[in-house]
Amino acid sequence: MFAAGRAYEQVRNSIGYPHLNVKIGATHAGISVGEDGATHQCCEDIALMRTIPGMTVVVPADDVEARACVRAAYEFEGPVYMRFGRLATPVINDHEDYEFKIGRGVVVREGSDVTIVACGLMVAEALEAAEALAADGIDAEVINMHTIKPLDERLVVASAKKTGRVVTAEEHSIIGGLGEAVASVLAEQHPVPMRRVGVRDVYGESGPAVDLLHKYGLDADGIEAAVRSVL
């Protein structure tokens, strides 16, 4: 809320406009801030940072990816906004062939019936949803889209052509975030039926993080429901 929201004008004019090599590490993002409530649950930061010309926006999915994205941002020339959550999340990238590249999404589960494009803590939830769907014979492909800007358009389009349906999942407003970024690409390059899982134009509230994520549909149940809807 403070790194992206309160400081937006300074980031825009003092970092973005001169395209300075500044890295912003913003923590406590989204509904999972929990008891701190609506004033601190910033679900607009990705949208704000995406609009700044030349700003790179990265949302790591776990501890391993958070470390990797910091190293990659350090080596990257230009302004980078890194979005970190507060809630503990499962580690999903602890395998030997894991590689992080800014602007390159990662297929973490192959599938043929529907594509789930997720970022941040929603990647683990997407994998859980994919397992539940598999029990009913629905084969979901899951993409960890850790870089929201620049988006890996080639991967999005290739997966959409393969599965014919797309669901996006983010702990952020459906306005201006990952869902809209993916929708824009598909609308121009390969339109398919699509659903967006995210905060639906409302403020959050105070409460236990896990309970809030479930209430706002930001979990495996919410993703599974969206997939069944698009099918």
One Martini backbone bead per residue (centre of mass of N, CA, C, O) as a GRO file, in nm:
protein
  231
    1MET     BB    1   0.056   0.063  -0.019
    2PHE     BB    2   0.320   0.247   0.009
    3ALA     BB    3   0.506   0.182  -0.240
    4ALA     BB    4   0.257   0.228  -0.454
    5GLY     BB    5   0.046   0.430  -0.342
    6ARG     BB    6   0.177   0.672  -0.181
    7ALA     BB    7   0.438   0.669  -0.402
    8TYR     BB    8   0.349   0.700  -0.700
    9GLU     BB    9   0.448   0.982  -0.794
   10GLN     BB   10   0.748   0.925  -0.734
   11VAL     BB   11   0.781   0.680  -0.913
   12ARG     BB   12   0.693   0.808  -1.177
   13ASN     BB   13   0.884   1.084  -1.175
   14SER     BB   14   1.170   0.967  -1.026
   15ILE     BB   15   1.187   0.677  -1.192
   16GLY     BB   16   1.031   0.636  -1.460
   17TYR     BB   17   1.095   0.888  -1.635
   18PRO     BB   18   1.427   0.844  -1.603
   19HIS     BB   19   1.488   0.544  -1.588
   20LEU     BB   20   1.579   0.410  -1.326
   21ASN     BB   21   1.789   0.179  -1.134
   22VAL     BB   22   1.522   0.072  -0.958
   23LYS     BB   23   1.426  -0.118  -0.667
   24ILE     BB   24   1.109  -0.256  -0.559
   25GLY     BB   25   1.016  -0.381  -0.232
   26ALA     BB   26   0.690  -0.513  -0.185
   27THR     BB   27   0.497  -0.575   0.088
   28HIS     BB   28   0.195  -0.678   0.190
   29ALA     BB   29   0.000  -0.807  -0.019
   30GLY     BB   30  -0.320  -0.811  -0.020
   31ILE     BB   31  -0.554  -1.000   0.155
   32SER     BB   32  -0.323  -1.164   0.329
   33VAL     BB   33  -0.282  -0.950   0.555
   34GLY     BB   34  -0.562  -0.944   0.704
   35GLU     BB   35  -0.606  -0.778   1.004
   36ASP     BB   36  -0.530  -0.491   0.873
   37GLY     BB   37  -0.705  -0.453   0.629
   38ALA     BB   38  -0.812  -0.242   0.375
   39THR     BB   39  -0.583  -0.022   0.400
   40HIS     BB   40  -0.348  -0.267   0.349
   41GLN     BB   41  -0.503  -0.420   0.108
   42CYS     BB   42  -0.343  -0.416  -0.177
   43CYS     BB   43  -0.526  -0.444  -0.510
   44GLU     BB   44  -0.360  -0.205  -0.711
   45ASP     BB   45  -0.045  -0.218  -0.771
   46ILE     BB   46  -0.017  -0.351  -1.046
   47ALA     BB   47  -0.178  -0.141  -1.201
   48LEU     BB   48   0.001   0.100  -1.134
   49MET     BB   49   0.280  -0.015  -1.239
   50ARG     BB   50   0.192  -0.088  -1.535
   51THR     BB   51   0.148   0.225  -1.625
   52ILE     BB   52   0.451   0.254  -1.615
   53PRO     BB   53   0.685   0.327  -1.817
   54GLY     BB   54   0.925   0.062  -1.802
   55MET     BB   55   0.794  -0.116  -1.589
   56THR     BB   56   0.870  -0.388  -1.391
   57VAL     BB   57   0.664  -0.683  -1.298
   58VAL     BB   58   0.690  -0.890  -0.997
   59VAL     BB   59   0.544  -1.224  -0.882
   60PRO     BB   60   0.618  -1.436  -0.660
   61ALA     BB   61   0.536  -1.775  -0.538
   62ASP     BB   62   0.801  -1.808  -0.354
   63ASP     BB   63   1.094  -1.826  -0.192
   64VAL     BB   64   1.268  -1.908  -0.431
   65GLU     BB   65   1.158  -1.686  -0.627
   66ALA     BB   66   1.223  -1.440  -0.457
   67ARG     BB   67   1.528  -1.471  -0.467
   68ALA     BB   68   1.553  -1.481  -0.778
   69CYS     BB   69   1.421  -1.201  -0.840
   70VAL     BB   70   1.628  -1.027  -0.693
   71ARG     BB   71   1.870  -1.108  -0.862
   72ALA     BB   72   1.748  -1.032  -1.138
   73ALA     BB   73   1.695  -0.732  -1.073
   74TYR     BB   74   1.989  -0.654  -1.016
   75GLU     BB   75   2.079  -0.736  -1.322
   76PHE     BB   76   1.873  -0.538  -1.415
   77GLU     BB   77   1.794  -0.277  -1.642
   78GLY     BB   78   1.587  -0.101  -1.445
   79PRO     BB   79   1.278  -0.077  -1.331
   80VAL     BB   80   1.149  -0.260  -1.034
   81TYR     BB   81   0.859  -0.445  -0.927
   82MET     BB   82   0.820  -0.618  -0.615
   83ARG     BB   83   0.582  -0.869  -0.503
   84PHE     BB   84   0.509  -0.933  -0.163
   85GLY     BB   85   0.399  -1.130   0.077
   86ARG     BB   86   0.291  -1.259   0.404
   87LEU     BB   87   0.205  -1.532   0.358
   88ALA     BB   88   0.253  -1.848   0.383
   89THR     BB   89   0.396  -2.065   0.130
   90PRO     BB   90   0.439  -2.300  -0.078
   91VAL     BB   91   0.690  -2.491  -0.215
   92ILE     BB   92   0.743  -2.526  -0.591
   93ASN     BB   93   1.077  -2.453  -0.674
   94ASP     BB   94   1.254  -2.723  -0.550
   95HIS     BB   95   1.418  -2.775  -0.825
   96GLU     BB   96   1.694  -2.820  -1.027
   97ASP     BB   97   1.552  -2.687  -1.307
   98TYR     BB   98   1.519  -2.416  -1.198
   99GLU     BB   99   1.423  -2.102  -1.372
  100PHE     BB  100   1.478  -1.747  -1.378
  101LYS     BB  101   1.295  -1.515  -1.599
  102ILE     BB  102   1.235  -1.228  -1.712
  103GLY     BB  103   0.938  -1.268  -1.906
  104ARG     BB  104   0.907  -1.586  -1.814
  105GLY     BB  105   0.710  -1.830  -1.811
  106VAL     BB  106   0.578  -2.130  -1.629
  107VAL     BB  107   0.527  -2.465  -1.672
  108VAL     BB  108   0.397  -2.667  -1.397
  109ARG     BB  109   0.153  -2.793  -1.580
  110GLU     BB  110   0.029  -3.009  -1.790
  111GLY     BB  111  -0.231  -2.957  -2.051
  112SER     BB  112  -0.564  -2.971  -2.255
  113ASP     BB  113  -0.846  -2.816  -2.143
  114VAL     BB  114  -0.695  -2.590  -1.958
  115THR     BB  115  -0.584  -2.264  -1.858
  116ILE     BB  116  -0.376  -2.161  -1.579
  117VAL     BB  117  -0.307  -1.827  -1.480
  118ALA     BB  118  -0.058  -1.746  -1.236
  119CYS     BB  119   0.021  -1.569  -0.922
  120GLY     BB  120   0.180  -1.618  -0.661
  121LEU     BB  121  -0.014  -1.782  -0.430
  122MET     BB  122  -0.198  -1.895  -0.678
  123VAL     BB  123  -0.025  -2.127  -0.782
  124ALA     BB  124  -0.076  -2.337  -0.561
  125GLU     BB  125  -0.386  -2.328  -0.598
  126ALA     BB  126  -0.386  -2.422  -0.895
  127LEU     BB  127  -0.263  -2.701  -0.842
  128GLU     BB  128  -0.489  -2.797  -0.656
  129ALA     BB  129  -0.717  -2.764  -0.863
  130ALA     BB  130  -0.598  -2.957  -1.076
  131GLU     BB  131  -0.626  -3.212  -0.902
  132ALA     BB  132  -0.933  -3.201  -0.867
  133LEU     BB  133  -1.000  -3.207  -1.173
  134ALA     BB  134  -0.859  -3.479  -1.242
  135ALA     BB  135  -1.074  -3.657  -1.094
  136ASP     BB  136  -1.277  -3.558  -1.353
  137GLY     BB  137  -1.092  -3.545  -1.624
  138ILE     BB  138  -0.945  -3.262  -1.595
  139ASP     BB  139  -0.691  -3.100  -1.794
  140ALA     BB  140  -0.466  -2.881  -1.642
  141GLU     BB  141  -0.292  -2.597  -1.712
  142VAL     BB  142  -0.002  -2.448  -1.545
  143ILE     BB  143   0.093  -2.102  -1.499
  144ASN     BB  144   0.378  -1.918  -1.399
  145MET     BB  145   0.328  -1.560  -1.389
  146HIS     BB  146   0.568  -1.369  -1.253
  147THR     BB  147   0.549  -1.178  -1.505
  148ILE     BB  148   0.346  -0.908  -1.589
  149LYS     BB  149   0.592  -0.705  -1.670
  150PRO     BB  150   0.656  -0.853  -1.918
  151LEU     BB  151   0.461  -1.052  -2.093
  152ASP     BB  152   0.420  -1.391  -2.196
  153GLU     BB  153   0.267  -1.410  -2.488
  154ARG     BB  154   0.354  -1.671  -2.624
  155LEU     BB  155   0.258  -1.865  -2.399
  156VAL     BB  156  -0.037  -1.785  -2.385
  157VAL     BB  157  -0.111  -1.852  -2.681
  158ALA     BB  158  -0.011  -2.144  -2.694
  159SER     BB  159  -0.197  -2.252  -2.468
  160ALA     BB  160  -0.469  -2.157  -2.586
  161LYS     BB  161  -0.446  -2.331  -2.846
  162LYS     BB  162  -0.441  -2.605  -2.690
  163THR     BB  163  -0.710  -2.566  -2.488
  164GLY     BB  164  -0.935  -2.310  -2.540
  165ARG     BB  165  -0.890  -2.214  -2.229
  166VAL     BB  166  -0.906  -1.947  -1.967
  167VAL     BB  167  -0.755  -1.890  -1.639
  168THR     BB  168  -0.721  -1.646  -1.392
  169ALA     BB  169  -0.491  -1.585  -1.098
  170GLU     BB  170  -0.525  -1.337  -0.831
  171GLU     BB  171  -0.411  -1.114  -0.559
  172HIS     BB  172  -0.619  -0.908  -0.714
  173SER     BB  173  -0.753  -0.715  -0.912
  174ILE     BB  174  -0.928  -0.754  -1.214
  175ILE     BB  175  -0.824  -0.462  -1.238
  176GLY     BB  176  -0.510  -0.429  -1.402
  177GLY     BB  177  -0.394  -0.712  -1.409
  178LEU     BB  178  -0.339  -1.021  -1.513
  179GLY     BB  179  -0.615  -1.064  -1.650
  180GLU     BB  180  -0.596  -0.816  -1.841
  181ALA     BB  181  -0.332  -0.890  -1.979
  182VAL     BB  182  -0.431  -1.158  -2.099
  183ALA     BB  183  -0.689  -1.053  -2.242
  184SER     BB  184  -0.545  -0.862  -2.439
  185VAL     BB  185  -0.384  -1.074  -2.590
  186LEU     BB  186  -0.623  -1.257  -2.678
  187ALA     BB  187  -0.797  -1.046  -2.825
  188GLU     BB  188  -0.562  -0.995  -3.049
  189GLN     BB  189  -0.457  -1.316  -3.108
  190HIS     BB  190  -0.660  -1.543  -2.925
  191PRO     BB  191  -0.968  -1.600  -2.882
  192VAL     BB  192  -1.116  -1.712  -2.568
  193PRO     BB  193  -1.248  -1.851  -2.320
  194MET     BB  194  -1.288  -1.659  -2.004
  195ARG     BB  195  -1.155  -1.625  -1.664
  196ARG     BB  196  -1.150  -1.430  -1.350
  197VAL     BB  197  -0.946  -1.444  -1.062
  198GLY     BB  198  -1.045  -1.209  -0.805
  199VAL     BB  199  -1.093  -0.896  -0.712
  200ARG     BB  200  -1.436  -0.752  -0.733
  201ASP     BB  201  -1.448  -0.436  -0.675
  202VAL     BB  202  -1.330  -0.445  -0.370
  203TYR     BB  203  -1.282  -0.440  -0.048
  204GLY     BB  204  -1.157  -0.543   0.222
  205GLU     BB  205  -1.086  -0.711   0.543
  206SER     BB  206  -1.087  -0.816   0.860
  207GLY     BB  207  -0.884  -1.119   0.903
  208PRO     BB  208  -0.809  -1.420   0.840
  209ALA     BB  209  -0.640  -1.495   0.564
  210VAL     BB  210  -0.764  -1.770   0.475
  211ASP     BB  211  -1.060  -1.682   0.504
  212LEU     BB  212  -1.049  -1.447   0.303
  213LEU     BB  213  -0.962  -1.600   0.051
  214HIS     BB  214  -1.220  -1.771   0.045
  215LYS     BB  215  -1.437  -1.546   0.038
  216TYR     BB  216  -1.291  -1.418  -0.239
  217GLY     BB  217  -1.190  -1.673  -0.419
  218LEU     BB  218  -0.857  -1.714  -0.337
  219ASP     BB  219  -0.859  -2.033  -0.433
  220ALA     BB  220  -0.904  -2.349  -0.531
  221ASP     BB  221  -1.214  -2.327  -0.536
  222GLY     BB  222  -1.230  -2.075  -0.720
  223ILE     BB  223  -1.077  -2.195  -0.959
  224GLU     BB  224  -1.252  -2.444  -1.009
  225ALA     BB  225  -1.513  -2.288  -1.067
  226ALA     BB  226  -1.404  -2.133  -1.314
  227VAL     BB  227  -1.341  -2.378  -1.487
  228ARG     BB  228  -1.627  -2.498  -1.494
  229SER     BB  229  -1.749  -2.250  -1.630
  230VAL     BB  230  -1.569  -2.248  -1.896
  231LEU     BB  231  -1.666  -2.554  -1.967
   0.00000   0.00000   0.00000
